[in-house]
Amino acid sequence: MIWVWLLAGAVLVFLAVLAALLVFGTVEVGPPREGLGVDTGLENLDYSDLPEVQVCPARDGQQIPYRLYPAEAEKTVILIHGSSSRGRSLHGLAEHLAEAEIARCVTLDMRGHGWGRPGDLDDIDQLEHDLADLIEHLARQNLAKRLIVLGFSSGGGFALRFAGSRYGEEASAYVFLAPFIGADSPTLRPDNGWAYPQPGRILALRILNALRITGFNRLVALRFAIAEEDRSVTTPNYSYRMMLGFAPKPDYRANLKRIARPGVLIIGSEDQDFRAEAYPDDVIAHARDLRFRLLDGLAHMDLITKDQAFRVIGEEIRAI
């Protein structure tokens, strides 16, 4: 009978370690760093002419808020914002594309970013369902015949996830702006001063999920270094569900190989969050039809704030 007691003791120790990791396996968030963060380069944008908010019904009964930028154009571009942010952060780019008659544009606040539970989802794949619902909503208005999904930063990582999902062929093409690829990818600059994963808690949650225990996935797994004055218009924390759902699949190379539509990946040579030079080998080489464009001298937020980037993005959308 001693083996029963030994087994029971081992189980108790295992559970105690998991509990300790869940509670204490966190790290403090550092101060916001200059040159990083959701509002860098956005403070001078004029939001007075933002289009009115419209809503799209989601399959769970919630209402997805979005803004439509009309244009006399054949193409429609859905723009996905970056981590912690809102759709309005892409106002300058959307306005440029629409005014140049390159494409009508749709920006949206992703679930958990200004609506729904802050920084959380009901399940890891819920954002994919939301985007598919929005595409269906646009299709009913005859606005999705030549649809392009464009994502920036974490939104670019989510666009990669969506492109490789069962919904991926709902879009005709994809544009990935400095996309987050994964915590294990060599494209990520460690200690970039923006995102702070909670390592012990994440490890415990991975173990629990492998055991099909998902009741703790609402716990915060990722925090952002956001200035106090910006916290009311941002999402400072992500649950485990949001951290996984607003990113490529963990096996991101398999995710890339599943993408059937053409795309282009654009990044600045001076990006502070990601290593531009690592994308050709780590990302482009594993995709079927994904081109790479490096913009000399541009930093991370420049892709959604600078005219130089807007012109290049516009060129690519015309050509894709």
N, C-alpha and C positions, 0 to 999 in steps of 0.2 A: 504493500500500500504506500510505501514511501515515495514511489514514483508519482503517485497522484498528488501528494503534497508538494513535491518538487515542481510538477507541472503547474499546479495552482499558484505556487510562489512565483514562477517565471511569468505567468500571465499577469499577475498583480504588478510585478515590476515593469513589464511591458506597458501596461495601462498607465502606470504612474509616470513613466517616461513620456508617453504620448501626451498625457495631461499637462506635464511640465512644459513640453515644447509648445503646446497650444497656448498656454497662458504666458510663458516667459520667453518664448523663442522669437522675440521681436527686437528691432533696432530703432534707435532714435532717428528722427528726420533732421538733417542738417539745415542750415539757413539757406534761403534762396540765393542762387549764384547769378551774378550779372551775366547776361548773354544767354541764359537758359530760362525756360519757363513759358507758360502759355501766353502771357501777355507781352513778351518781348517782341517789339516791332509792331504790335497791334494797337498801341496806345494812341496812335495818330489817325487811326481809321475813323471815318465819319459814318456813324451808324444811324444817322437821322433818316436816311433813305432806304432802310431795310424794308424789303417787301413784307406784307402782312403775313402773319402766321396762319397756315392752313393745317388741317388735321387729316390723317389717314387712319382708318380703323385697323387695329392689330387683331390678330386671331384670338387673343385672350380678352378682348373687350376694351383694352386701353386705347388711347388716341395718340398716334405718333405725330408730333409737331414738325412741320417743314415749311420752307419758304421757296417760292417759285420765282425765278428770274426769267421772264419771257424773252424770246428772241425769234426772229424769222430764220430758223435754222432747222435742218433735218435731224440733227443729233441732240440728245438730252444727256447731260452729265449729272450724276448724283455725287455730291462731294461729302466725304466722311471726315470729320474733324479728328484731331489728335487727342491724346490722353488728357483727361481732366477737363477738357475744353467744352465748347458749345459750337453749334453750327455757324454762329455769327463770326467766328474767327476766320471763316473762309469767304466773308462778304466781298473783300477786295478782288479775289480771284474770280468768284462767281460773277461779279459785276463786270469785270473785264471781258470774260468769255461771252457773256450775253450781249453787252454793248457792241462788241466786235462782230456779232452775228455768227460766232463760231459754233455756239451751242446754247440752247436754253439750259438753265442750271437749277438744281434742286439742292438746297442745304437742309440738314436736319440735326436736331439734338438727339443723339443716341440715347436709348433707354438707360436710366441711371445717371444721366447728365442733365439735370434740370427738370426731369419728370420721372415717375416711378420711384422706387426706393433709391436714395442716393448711393451711387457706387456699387449697386448690387443687381442681380438678375434672379429670375425664378429657376433657370437652369443654364448651363454653360452655352448651349446653342441658341439661346433666345434672340440674340442680336441678328443671327442669320435669318431667323423667321421674320423678324421685324423688317429687315431690308427686303426680303422676298414679298412681304405684304405691301410695302411701299411701291415696289416695282409693279405688282399686280394692279394697285390703285392707279398708277400713272398709265398703265396699259389701257385701262378702261376709259381714260381720257385721250387715248390715241397719242400718248407722249413717250412711248417706250419702244418705238420701232428700231431705232438705232441708239441703243442705250449704252453709255459708258459709265463705269463706276470708278471714281477717283478717290483715293484715300491718302491722307497725310499722316506721317509718323505712326502712332499706334493705329490710326485709322487706315493707314496703308497696310499695316500688318493684318488688320481685320479684313480689308479688301482681298488680300491674298487668301485668307481663310475662306471667304465667301466664294472666290473664284474657283477654289478647289473642292467646294462642297457640291451637294446635289442640286443646288440652285445656280451653280456657276455659269451655266449657259444661258441664263436669263439676260445677261448682259452680252453685248457684242464685242466689247473690248474693255481693258483695264489700264488705269494710270496709277502707278505707285510712286508717291513722293516721299523720299527718305523713309521707307517703311521700317518699322520695328520688325525684326525677323525672329528673335528669340533670345532668351537670357544666355543660352549656350552658344549662340552664334558669334563668330569672330567679328561680325559687323558692329557689335555693340561695344561702345567705349565703357569700360568698368568705372565705377565711381564718378559718373558724369554729373552728379550734383542735383539731379532732377527726380529720379525714381529710386525708392528705397524698398526693395523686397524684404519681407519678414522671414528670414531663412529657416529658423527652427519651426515656426508655425507652418510654413509651406511644406517642409519635410513631413511633419505629422499629418497634414491634410492629404498629402500624396499617399501615405501609407493607409490612411483610413479609406480613401477612395478606392485603392486597390482591393480593400476588403469589402467594397460596396457600401461603405458607411459614408453618407453624403450630408448628414444633418448639420455638420459644422462648416459647410462651404460658404456660409454667410459671413464668416469671420474675416476681418481685414487682413489681407495678405500683401498689399502694396500701398505705400504712401508716397505722396509727392511733396516736394519742397515748394510750397506755395506761400507767397507773402500774405500776411494777415488781411490786407485790404482787398485781396483778390479772392478770398475764400467764399464770398457770397455768390460769385458768378462762376465758380469752378467746382470740381469734384475732387476733394483732397485725398480720398481714400478709395481703394478698390477691394471688394471682397475677393475671395478665392475664385468664385464663379466669374466675376467680371474680369479679373486678371487673365484667366484662361480664355474667356469668350471674346475679349476684345484684342485678339492677337492671332497669329497663325496657329495651326495645330502644333502640338509639341514636336511631332516629327515633321518639321517644316519642309524638309527636302521631299518627302513623300507628298506633302501638300502641294508643293510646286509642280511635281510631275503630273498631278491630277488636273492641272489647269489646262482647259481645252481652247480657251480664247486667246487672241493675241494681246500683247500689252507692252508697256514701256515703263522702265524704272528710271526715275530722275532724282539725282542727289547733288548737292553742292560739295565742292572740294574742301570747304572749310567747315563742314558740319561738325558741331560740338558733341553731338550725342552718338553718332554712328561713324564708322570708318568707311569712307566711300571706296577706298581701294580694295576692300574685302568683298564687295558685292559681286564682281564678275565671277570669282571662283566659288563663292559660297552660295550664291543665289542664281545668277544668270545661267551658269553652266548646268543647272538642274531643272531648268524650265524648257518647255517645247518651243515657245515663240515669244520670247521676252527680250526686248532690246534694252540697252543700257545707255544712259546719257548723263555725262558728268558736266556740271555747270561750274566753270572756273570762278573761284573767288566768292562763292555764295555760301552762307552759313545755313543752319537748320531752318530758322523761322523765315529766312529770306525767300524760301520757296512759296510762301503764301502772303508775302508782303511787298515784294520787289517787282517792278515792271519788267526787269530783265528776265526774271523767272516766268512771269505771266506770258511774255512773248513766246518763250520756248514751249511752255505747256500748251499754248494755243496752237503753235505749229504742229505739235505732236498729235493733238486732238483732231486737227484738220486732216492729218495724214493717216490716222489709224483706221 
